[in-house]
Amino acid sequence: MIEHPKIKVLLIDNHPLVLDGLKAVLETFEHIEVAGTAGLAQTGLDIGRQTRPQVVLMDINMPKLNGIDAIELFRKELPDARVVMLSMHDSREYVSSSVMRGAAGYILKDVSTEEIVSAIETVADGGKYFSSGIFDVLMERESENDADPLTPRERDTLSLIVAGKSNREIAQALGITPATAETHRKNLKKKLGIATTAGLIRYALDRAISVKEA
């Protein structure tokens, strides 16, 4: 049997009970290694430099340096680490700000352990993960912006991009070729005047476009 390398995770939260509980639960999964814990973002960054985690699970509301502002620091100092925000706040503003700063995921603190592990696995594999609760909230808030200019196929493509799917996975979900999926991705950016994937995700969040499962 091939033994797969463990996913190294750094936990950052200024609530000791949350931090200790999360650490204890994650350590029950053989494929996850808690590389360190910290109560402050700056302390977490120092630990991260030494441990080089693949995933950083970080709270938003922390003293001195909040989680959203810390995202850019982690991306600069630990470019190989993927940051997932763990928060009790489901506001669109927090989610959008996290995405634009470079977060690879956003999950709510009241989700199940299985969903937290799924988020860790997804972002460690290069994808993006947003808690189902996030989109439940966003779907309740209809956008007051101009009418959506996207076609149904473009919306399907965009929702798969938000779910972190690759061109190959988008192609499989929509019954098209990977080359066509890449064309759809490029056309979305051109049509919306958006240069980056993070920008596409923010566009989707602002308009409550839900994640489409492949």
TIKOL-988896 format. One record per residue: z, x, y of N, C-alpha, C in turn. Coordinates in Angstrom, 1 decimal, always signed. Each point is the difference from the previous one (the first is absolute). Example, Ala and Ser with C-alpha at 12.3 -4.5 7.8 and 13.67 -1.06 7.14 Angstrom:
! residues 2
      n.z      n.x      n.y     ca.z     ca.x     ca.y      c.z      c.x      c.y
     +7.8    +13.2     -5.7     +0.0     -0.9     +1.2     +0.0     +0.9     +1.2
     -0.7     -0.4     +1.1     +0.0     +0.9     +1.1     +0.8     -0.8     +1.1
! end
This chain:
! residues 214
      n.z      n.x      n.y     ca.z     ca.x     ca.y      c.z      c.x      c.y
     +0.0     +0.8     -1.2     +0.0     -0.8     +1.2     +0.0     +0.9     +1.3
     -0.9     -0.4     +0.9     -0.1     +0.8     +1.2     +1.2     -0.4     +1.0
     +0.7     +0.9     +0.5     +1.1     -0.3     +0.9     -0.5     +0.1     +1.4
     +0.0     -1.1     +0.7     -0.5     +0.0     +1.4     +1.1     +0.5     +0.9
     -0.4     +0.7     +1.1     +1.0     +0.6     +0.9     +0.7     -1.2     +0.7
     +1.2     +0.3     +0.4     +0.8     -1.0     +0.7     -0.4     -0.1     +1.4
     +0.2     -1.2     +0.6     -0.2     -0.2     +1.4     +1.3     +0.3     +0.8
     -0.1     +1.0     +0.8     +1.1     +0.4     +0.8     +0.1     -0.9     +1.3
     +1.2     -0.6     +0.1     +0.2     -1.0     +1.1     +1.2     +0.4     +0.8
     -0.2     +0.0     +1.4     +1.1     +0.3     +0.9     +0.4     -1.3     +0.6
     +1.3     -0.3     +0.0     +0.6     -1.3     +0.5     +0.7     +0.3     +1.4
     -0.3     -0.8     +1.0     +0.6     +0.1     +1.3     +0.5     -1.3     +0.5
     +1.3     -0.2     +0.2     +0.5     -1.3     +0.4     +1.4     +0.4     +0.5
     +0.4     -0.6     +1.2     +1.3     +0.3     +0.6     +1.1     -0.9     -0.6
     -0.3     -0.8     -0.9     +1.1     -0.8     -0.7     +0.3     +0.6     -1.3
     +1.1     +0.6     -0.2     +0.4     +0.7     -1.2     -0.1     -0.9     -1.3
     +0.4     -1.2     +0.1     +0.0     -0.9     -1.1     -1.4     -0.2     -0.5
     -0.9     -0.3     +1.0     -1.4     -0.2     -0.4     -0.6     +1.3     -0.6
     +0.3     +1.1     +0.6     -0.5     +1.3     -0.4     +0.4     +0.3     -1.5
     +1.3     -0.1     -0.2     +0.6     +0.3     -1.3     -0.5     -1.0     -1.1
     -0.1     -1.3     +0.4     -0.5     -1.0     -0.9     -1.5     +0.3     -0.4
     -0.8     +0.3     +1.0     -1.4     +0.2     -0.3     -0.2     +1.3     -0.8
     +0.8     +1.0     +0.3     -0.1     +1.2     -0.8     +0.4     -0.2     -1.5
     +1.1     -0.8     -0.2     +0.4     -0.2     -1.3     -1.0     -0.8     -0.8
     -0.6     -1.0     +0.6     -1.0     -0.8     -0.7     -1.3     +0.8     -0.3
     -0.5     +0.8     +0.9     -1.2     +0.7     -0.2     +0.2     +1.1     -1.0
     +1.2     +0.5     -0.1     +0.2     +1.1     -1.0     +0.0     -0.6     -1.5
     +0.0     -1.3     -0.1     -0.1     -0.5     -1.4     -1.5     +0.0     -0.5
     -0.9     +0.3     +0.9     -1.4     +0.1     -0.4     -0.4     +1.4     -0.3
     -0.4     +0.3     -1.2     -0.3     +1.3     -0.4     -1.1     +0.7     +0.8
     -0.9     -0.7     +0.5     -1.1     +0.6     +0.7     +0.2     +0.2     +1.5
     +1.2     -0.3     +0.5     +0.4     +0.1     +1.4     +1.1     +1.0     +0.1
     -0.1     +1.0     +0.9     +1.1     +0.9     +0.3     +0.4     -0.1     +1.4
     +1.2     -0.3     +0.3     +0.5     -0.1     +1.4     +0.3     +1.5     +0.4
     -0.9     +0.4     +0.9     +0.0     +1.4     +0.5     +1.2     +0.3     +0.9
     +0.5     -1.1     +0.7     +1.0     +0.2     +0.9     +0.3     -1.3     +0.8
     +1.1     -0.1     +0.7     +0.3     -1.2     +0.8     +0.5     +0.5     +1.4
     -0.2     -0.9     +1.0     +0.5     +0.4     +1.3     +0.3     -1.3     +0.8
     +0.9     +0.2     +0.9     +0.4     -1.2     +0.9     -0.7     +0.0     +1.3
     -0.7     +1.1     +0.3     -0.7     +0.2     +1.3     -1.4     +0.5     -0.3
     -1.0     -0.5     +0.8     -1.3     +0.5     -0.2     -0.2     +1.5     +0.1
     +0.7     +0.6     +1.0     -0.2     +1.4     +0.2     +0.6     +0.8     -1.2
     +1.1     -0.5     -0.5     +0.6     +0.6     -1.2     -0.9     -0.1     -1.2
     -0.6     -1.2     -0.1     -1.0     -0.2     -1.0     -1.2     +0.9     +0.0
     -0.4     +0.3     +1.3     -1.1     +0.9     +0.2     +0.3     +1.4     -0.5
     +1.3     +0.4     +0.3     +0.4     +1.4     -0.4     +0.1     +0.1     -1.5
     +0.5     -1.1     -0.7     +0.0     +0.0     -1.4     -1.4     +0.0     -0.6
     -0.9     -0.8     +0.7     -1.4     -0.1     -0.5     -0.7     +1.4     +0.0
     +0.3     +0.8     +1.0     -0.6     +1.3     +0.1     +0.3     +0.8     -1.2
     +1.2     -0.2     -0.5     +0.5     +0.8     -1.2     -0.4     -0.6     -1.3
     -0.1     -1.3     -0.1     -0.3     -0.7     -1.3     -1.4     -0.4     -0.2
     -0.8     -0.1     +1.1     -1.4     -0.4     -0.1     -0.2     -1.3     -0.8
     +0.6     -1.1     +0.4     -0.2     -1.3     -0.7     -1.4     -0.5     +0.1
     -0.4     -0.8     -0.9     -1.3     -0.7     +0.0     +0.1     -1.3     +0.8
     +1.1     -0.6     +0.0     +0.2     -1.3     +0.6     +1.3     +0.1     +0.8
     +0.0     -0.5     +1.3     +1.2     -0.1     +0.8     +0.2     -1.5     +0.3
     +1.2     -0.5     -0.5     +0.3     -1.4     +0.2     +1.1     +0.0     +1.1
     -0.4     -0.6     +1.1     +0.8     +0.2     +1.2     +0.3     -1.4     +0.7
     +1.2     -0.1     +0.5     +0.4     -1.2     +0.8     -0.6     +0.1     +1.4
     -0.1     -1.1     +0.7     -0.5     +0.0     +1.3     +1.1     +0.2     +1.0
     +1.0     -0.8     +0.0     +1.1     +0.0     +1.0     +1.1     +1.1     -0.3
     -0.2     +1.1     +0.6     +1.0     +1.1     -0.2     +0.3     +0.7     +1.3
     +1.2     +0.5     +0.2     +0.4     +0.6     +1.2     -0.7     +1.3     +0.3
     -0.1     +0.4     +1.3     -0.6     +1.2     +0.4     -1.5     +0.0     +0.0
     -0.6     -0.2     -1.2     -1.4     -0.1     -0.2     -0.4     -1.1     -1.0
     -0.6     -1.0     +0.5     -0.3     -1.2     -0.9     -1.2     +0.4     -1.0
     +0.0     -0.8     -1.0     -1.0     +0.3     -1.1     -1.4     +0.0     +0.5
     -0.4     -0.9     +0.8     -1.4     -0.1     +0.5     -0.4     +1.2     +0.8
     +0.9     +0.5     +0.9     -0.3     +1.2     +0.7     +0.0     +1.2     -0.8
     +0.7     +0.0     -1.2     +0.1     +1.1     -0.8     -1.2     +0.2     -0.9
     -0.8     -1.1     -0.2     -1.2     +0.1     -0.9     -0.9     +1.1     +0.4
     -0.3     +0.2     +1.3     -0.9     +1.0     +0.4     +0.5     +1.4     -0.2
     +1.3     +0.2     +0.1     +0.7     +1.3     -0.3     -0.2     +0.3     -1.5
     +0.2     -1.0     -0.8     -0.1     +0.3     -1.5     -1.5     +0.3     -0.3
     -0.9     -0.7     +0.6     -1.4     +0.2     -0.3     -0.4     +1.4     +0.5
     +0.6     +0.5     +1.0     -0.3     +1.3     +0.5     +0.6     +1.1     -0.8
     +1.3     -0.2     -0.3     +0.8     +1.1     -0.7     -0.3     -0.1     -1.5
     -0.2     -1.2     -0.6     -0.2     -0.2     -1.4     -1.3     -0.7     -0.3
     -1.1     +0.6     +0.3     -1.3     -0.8     -0.1     -0.3     -0.6     -1.4
     +0.6     +0.6     -1.0     -0.3     -0.5     -1.4     +0.9     -1.2     -0.3
     +1.0     -0.3     +0.8     +1.0     -1.1     -0.3     -0.6     -1.3     +0.5
     +0.2     -1.1     -0.7     -0.4     -1.3     +0.4     +1.3     -0.8     +0.5
     +0.0     -0.5     +1.2     +1.1     -0.7     +0.5     +0.0     -1.5     -0.2
     +1.0     -0.6     -0.6     +0.1     -1.4     -0.2     +1.3     -0.5     +0.8
     -0.2     -1.0     +0.9     +1.1     -0.5     +0.7     +0.7     -1.0     -0.8
     +1.3     +0.1     +0.0     +0.9     -1.0     -0.7     +0.8     -0.7     +1.1
     -0.2     -1.3     +0.2     +0.6     -0.6     +1.1     +0.5     -1.4     -0.3
     +0.9     -0.5     +0.8     +0.4     -1.4     -0.1     -0.8     -0.9     +1.0
     -0.8     +0.7     +0.8     -0.8     -0.7     +1.0     -1.4     -0.3     -0.4
     -0.4     -1.2     +0.1     -1.4     -0.4     -0.4     -0.9     -0.3     +1.2
     +0.3     +0.5     +1.2     -0.8     -0.3     +1.1     -1.3     +0.7     +0.0
     -1.0     -0.6     +0.5     -1.4     +0.5     +0.0     +0.0     +1.3     +0.8
     +0.8     +0.1     +1.1     +0.0     +1.1     +0.9     +0.5     +1.3     -0.8
     +1.0     -0.2     -0.8     +0.5     +1.2     -0.7     -1.0     +0.4     -1.1
     -0.6     -0.9     -0.6     -1.0     +0.3     -1.1     -1.2     +0.7     +0.7
     -0.5     -0.5     +1.0     -1.2     +0.5     +0.7     +0.3     +1.4     +0.5
     +1.2     +0.2     +0.6     +0.3     +1.3     +0.6     +0.2     +1.0     -1.1
     +0.5     -0.4     -1.2     +0.2     +0.9     -1.1     -1.4     +0.5     -0.5
     -0.9     -1.0     -0.1     -1.3     +0.4     -0.5     -0.7     +0.9     +0.9
     +0.0     -0.3     +1.3     -0.7     +0.9     +1.0     +0.6     +1.4     +0.1
     +1.3     +0.1     -0.3     +0.6     +1.3     +0.0     -0.3     +0.8     -1.3
     -0.5     -0.7     -1.0     -0.4     +0.7     -1.2     +0.7     -0.4     -1.3
     +0.9     -1.0     +0.0     +0.7     -0.4     -1.2     -1.0     -0.5     -1.1
     +0.3     +0.4     -1.2     -0.8     -0.5     -1.1     +0.4     -1.3     -0.6
     +1.2     -0.5     +0.4     +0.5     -1.2     -0.5     +1.1     -0.6     +0.8
     +0.4     -1.2     -0.3     +1.1     -0.7     +0.7     +0.5     -1.1     -0.9
     +1.3     +0.2     -0.4     +0.6     -1.0     -0.9     +1.3     -0.4     +0.6
     +0.4     -1.3     -0.4     +1.2     -0.5     +0.5     +1.2     +0.3     -0.9
     +1.2     +0.1     +0.5     +1.1     +0.4     -0.7     +0.5     -1.0     -1.1
     -0.5     -1.2     +0.2     +0.5     -1.0     -1.0     -1.0     -0.2     -1.2
     -1.0     +0.9     -0.1     -0.9     -0.1     -1.1     +0.7     +0.5     -1.3
     -0.6     -0.2     -1.1     +0.6     +0.4     -1.3     -0.2     +1.5     -0.2
     +0.8     +0.6     -0.9     -0.1     +1.4     -0.3     -1.4     +0.3     -0.5
     -0.6     -0.9     -0.8     -1.3     +0.2     -0.6     -1.1     +0.1     +1.1
     +0.2     -0.7     +1.1     -1.0     +0.0     +1.1     +0.2     +1.4     +0.7
     +1.2     +0.4     +0.2     +0.2     +1.3     +0.7     -0.7     +1.1     -0.9
     +0.2     +0.0     -1.3     -0.6     +1.0     -0.9     -1.5     -0.1     +0.1
     -0.5     -1.2     +0.0     -1.4     -0.2     +0.1     -0.6     +0.6     +1.3
     +0.7     -0.2     +1.1     -0.4     +0.6     +1.2     +0.0     +1.5     +0.0
     +1.0     +0.6     -0.6     +0.1     +1.4     -0.2     -1.2     +0.5     -0.8
     -0.3     -0.6     -1.1     -1.1     +0.4     -0.9     -1.3     -0.2     +0.7
     -0.2     -1.0     +0.8     -1.3     -0.3     +0.6     -0.3     +1.0     +1.1
     +1.0     +0.3     +0.8     -0.3     +1.0     +1.1     +0.0     +1.4     -0.5
     +0.7     +0.3     -1.1     +0.0     +1.3     -0.6     -1.4     +0.3     -0.5
     -0.7     -1.1     -0.4     -1.3     +0.1     -0.6     -1.1     -0.1     +1.0
     +0.4     +0.0     +1.3     -1.0     +0.1     +1.1     -0.3     -1.4     +0.6
     +0.6     -1.1     -0.5     -0.2     -1.3     +0.6     +0.9     -0.4     +1.1
     +0.0     -1.2     +0.4     +0.9     -0.6     +1.0     +0.7     -1.2     -0.6
     +1.2     -0.3     +0.5     +0.7     -1.1     -0.6     +0.8     -0.7     +1.1
     -0.2     -1.3     +0.0     +0.7     -0.9     +0.9     +0.7     -1.1     -0.7
     +1.3     -0.2     +0.2     +0.8     -1.0     -0.6     -0.7     -1.3     +0.1
     +0.1     -0.8     -1.1     -0.6     -1.3     +0.0     +0.7     -0.9     +1.1
     +1.3     +0.3     +0.2     +0.6     -0.8     +1.1     -0.5     +0.2     +1.4
     -0.6     +1.2     +0.2     -0.6     +0.3     +1.3     -1.2     -0.9     +0.2
     -0.8     -0.2     -0.9     -1.2     -0.9     +0.1     +0.4     -1.4     +0.0
     +1.1     -0.4     -0.6     +0.4     -1.4     +0.0     +0.4     -0.3     +1.5
     +0.6     +0.9     +0.7     +0.4     -0.3     +1.4     -1.2     +0.0     +0.8
     -0.9     +1.0     -0.2     -1.2     +0.1     +0.9     -0.9     -1.2     -0.2
     -0.1     -0.6     -1.2     -0.9     -1.1     -0.2     +0.6     -1.3     +0.7
     +1.2     +0.0     +0.3     +0.6     -1.1     +0.7     -0.3     +0.0     +1.5
     -0.5     +1.1     +0.5     -0.2     +0.2     +1.4     -1.5     +0.1     +0.2
     -0.6     -1.1     +0.3     -1.5     +0.0     +0.3     -0.3     +0.8     +1.2
     -1.0     +0.8     +0.0     -0.4     +0.8     +1.1     -0.5     -0.9     +1.1
     +0.3     +0.4     +1.2     -0.5     -0.7     +1.2     -1.1     +0.7     +0.7
     -0.5     +1.0     -0.8     -1.1     +0.8     +0.6     -1.3     -0.8     -0.2
     -1.1     +0.6     +0.4     -1.3     -0.6     -0.1     -0.3     -0.3     -1.5
     -1.0     -0.8     -0.2     -0.4     -0.4     -1.4     -0.3     +1.3     -0.8
     +0.3     -0.1     -1.2     -0.2     +1.2     -0.9     -1.5     +0.2     -0.2
     -0.5     +1.2     +0.3     -1.5     +0.2     +0.0     -0.4     +0.4     -1.4
     +0.9     +0.1     -1.0     -0.4     +0.5     -1.3     -0.5     -1.1     -0.9
     -0.9     +0.4     -0.9     -0.5     -0.9     -1.0     +1.0     +0.0     -1.2
     -0.1     -1.0     -0.9     +1.0     -0.1     -1.1     -0.1     +1.3     -0.8
     -1.2     +0.6     -0.2     +0.0     +1.2     -0.8     +0.6     +1.2     +0.7
     -0.1     +0.0     +1.3     +0.6     +1.1     +0.8     +1.5     -0.2     +0.0
     +0.5     -1.2     +0.0     +1.4     -0.3     +0.0     +0.6     +0.5     -1.4
     -0.8     -0.3     -1.1     +0.5     +0.4     -1.3     +0.0     +1.5     -0.1
     -1.0     +0.7     +0.6     +0.0     +1.5     +0.0     +1.2     +0.5     +0.8
     +0.2     -0.6     +1.1     +1.1     +0.5     +0.9     +1.4     -0.2     -0.7
     +0.2     -1.1     -0.7     +1.3     -0.3     -0.6     +0.2     +1.0     -1.2
     -1.1     +0.4     -0.6     +0.1     +1.0     -1.1     +0.3     +1.4     +0.6
     -0.5     +0.3     +1.2     +0.3     +1.3     +0.7     +1.5     +0.0     +0.3
     +0.5     -1.1     +0.5     +1.4     -0.1     +0.4     +0.9     +0.2     -1.2
     -0.5     -0.4     -1.2     +0.7     +0.2     -1.2     -0.1     +1.4     -0.5
     -0.7     +0.9     +0.7     -0.1     +1.4     -0.4     -1.0     +0.3     -1.1
     -1.0     -1.0     -0.2     -0.9     +0.2     -1.1     -1.1     +1.0     +0.4
     -0.5     +0.8     -0.9     -1.1     +0.9     +0.2     -1.3     -0.7     +0.0
     -1.1     +0.7     +0.3     -1.3     -0.7     +0.0     -0.3     -0.4     -1.4
     +0.3     +0.8     -1.0     -0.2     -0.4     -1.4     +0.7     -1.3     -0.4
     +1.3     -0.1     +0.4     +0.8     -1.1     -0.3     -0.5     -1.3     +0.8
     -0.5     +0.2     +1.2     -0.5     -1.1     +0.8     -1.3     -0.5     -0.7
     -0.8     +1.0     -0.4     -1.3     -0.4     -0.7     +0.3     -0.8     -1.3
     +1.0     +0.4     -0.8     +0.3     -0.8     -1.2     +0.5     -1.4     +0.4
     +0.8     -0.1     +1.0     +0.6     -1.3     +0.4     -1.1     -0.9     +0.5
     -0.9     +0.5     +0.7     -1.1     -0.9     +0.6     -1.3     +0.0     -0.7
     -0.1     +0.7     -1.1     -1.2     +0.0     -0.8     -1.2     +0.7     +0.7
     +0.3     +1.1     +0.7     -1.0     +0.7     +0.7     +0.1     +1.5     -0.4
     -0.9     +0.8     +0.5     +0.0     +1.4     -0.3     +1.0     +0.7     +1.0
     +0.5     +1.2     -0.4     +0.8     +0.8     +0.9     -0.7     +0.3     +1.3
     -1.3     +0.3     -0.1     -0.8     +0.3     +1.2     +0.0     -1.2     +1.0
     -0.1     -1.2     -0.6     +0.0     -1.2     +0.8     +1.4     -0.2     +0.6
     +1.0     +0.3     -0.7     +1.4     -0.1     +0.5     +0.2     +0.9     +1.2
     -0.5     +1.2     -0.2     +0.1     +1.0     +1.1     -0.8     -0.5     +1.3
     -1.2     -0.6     -0.3     -0.7     -0.6     +1.1     +0.7     -1.1     +0.7
     +0.7     -0.8     -0.8     +0.8     -1.1     +0.6     +1.1     +0.6     +0.9
     +0.6     +1.0     -0.5     +1.1     +0.7     +0.7     -0.5     +0.5     +1.4
     -1.1     +0.7     -0.1     -0.6     +0.6     +1.3     -0.4     -1.1     +0.9
     -0.6     -1.1     -0.5     -0.5     -1.1     +0.8     +1.2     -0.7     +0.7
     +1.1     -0.1     -0.7     +1.2     -0.6     +0.6     +0.5     +0.8     +1.2
     +0.1     +1.3     -0.2     +0.4     +0.9     +1.1     -0.9     -0.2     +1.2
     -1.3     +0.0     -0.3     -1.0     -0.1     +1.1     +0.0     -1.3     +0.7
     +0.1     -1.1     -0.8     +0.1     -1.4     +0.6     +1.2     -0.2     +0.8
     +1.1     +0.6     -0.4     +1.3     -0.3     +0.7     +0.3     +1.1     +1.0
     -0.8     +1.1     +0.0     +0.2     +1.0     +1.0     +1.3     +0.8     -0.3
     +0.2     +0.2     -1.3     +1.2     +0.7     -0.5     -0.4     +1.2     -0.8
     +0.6     +1.1     +0.3     -0.4     +1.3     -0.6     +0.7     +0.4     -1.2
     +1.2     -0.5     -0.2     +0.8     +0.4     -1.2     +0.5     -1.1     -0.9
     +0.3     +0.4     -1.2     +0.6     -1.0     -1.0     +1.3     -0.6     +0.5
     +0.8     +0.8     +0.7     +1.3     -0.5     +0.5     -0.3     -1.1     +1.1
     -1.1     +0.2     +0.8     -0.4     -1.0     +0.9     -0.4     -1.3     -0.6
     -0.7     +0.1     -1.1     -0.5     -1.2     -0.8     +1.3     -0.8     -0.5
     +0.9     +0.8     -0.5     +1.2     -0.6     -0.5     +0.8     -0.8     +1.1
     +0.1     +0.7     +1.2     +0.7     -0.7     +1.1     -0.8     -1.3     +0.4
     -1.3     +0.1     +0.0     -0.8     -1.2     +0.3     +0.3     -1.1     -0.9
     +0.1     +0.3     -1.3     +0.3     -1.0     -1.0     +1.4     -0.6     +0.2
     +1.0     +0.9     +0.2     +1.4     -0.5     +0.2     +0.1     -0.9     +1.3
     -0.7     +0.4     +1.0     +0.1     -0.8     +1.2     -0.6     -1.4     -0.2
     -0.9     -0.1     -0.9     -0.7     -1.3     -0.3     +0.4     -0.6     -1.2
     +1.1     +0.5     -0.6     +0.6     -0.6     -1.2     -1.0     -0.1     -1.2
     -0.8     +1.0     -0.1     -0.9     +0.0     -1.2     +0.7     +0.6     -1.2
     +0.2     -0.8     -1.0     +0.9     +0.4     -1.1     -0.7     +0.9     -0.9
     +0.9     +0.7     -0.8     -0.5     +0.9     -1.0     -0.7     -0.7     -1.1
     -1.2     +0.5     -0.4     -0.7     -0.6     -1.2     +0.2     +0.9     -1.2
     +0.4     -0.6     -1.1     +0.2     +0.8     -1.2     -1.3     +0.3     -0.7
     -0.1     +1.2     -0.4     -1.2     +0.4     -0.8     +0.0     -0.5     -1.4
! end
